[in-house]
């Protein structure tokens, strides 16, 4: 199954070509896609021909990537988590990301897996800085980032041809650098 990481309640594994339906279901939920596409689903052809092949290619490019998450107790697909390379930056920086099925919101899974990925990035992969971005109005995601140890560093505004509600408040960037994480981890 390509297990990448386990936490108390989750198993993160490599995606396979058979995961297309998981991604289509996840990206087909308007609640999940609210802050990404204003609730519009990702078309099946895009998942099968672009999204999933891009995820699979990452596994051959280094330790960073995106992983399917399952509840350990039930085996249920809960969503995905990512530590992605940042274009134009070196291997010592990564972007944290996650997307969970609405049925699994509010259980602390995003915080649990994010903390485990951060630990792995800093201890096993030599990452020195982790960033994450979300819409300023996405308070649930912002809380996860803060609970995982990241701090708000800036609010910025992007131009969108088809802006979704809340865009006018901007995007936020969070970060955690390894020396700060070590201070907390040791304290």
C-alpha positions, 0 to 999 in steps of 0.5 A: 500500500506504500505507507508513508507515515502513521499517526495515532489515528491516521495512515498516510500512504502513496496515492495509486492510479486506483485513487481517482474515485477518492479524489473525484468524490473529495473534489466533488463536495461543494463544502470541501471546495468552498474556499478553492473553487466556490464549490465547483467540482473538479472535473473527472477528466482533470483528476484522471489526466492531470491531478492524479498523474502529477501526484504520482510523478512527485514520488520519483522526484524526492521525499516531498509529495502528497499522500492519501489519508485513511482512518486507521480504525476503519480504513475510511479515506479521509482526504489528503495531506501534502508537503510540496516543494515550492517552485523556485526554492530549494529543497529546504522549503516546503508547503504544507497542504491538506484537504479532508472529506467533510465527514471527517472535519472537526475531529482533529485529523488535520492538526494531527497529520500536519504536526506529524508531517512537520516533524518528519520534514524537519527531522528526516528531510532537512526542511528548514522552513514550512509555509502554508496559505489559505484564504483569510476568511477560512478560519477553520484552516487557519486554526489548524495551521496555528495548532500545528505551530505555524504563525501568520506572516503576511496577508496579501491580495491576488487578482482573480478573474472569477473571485469567490466570496471572501477574496476581497479579504485576501490570502494569508501565509503562515510559516514555521522555521526549524529553529522555532520548531526545535525550541518548542519540541525541546521545551 
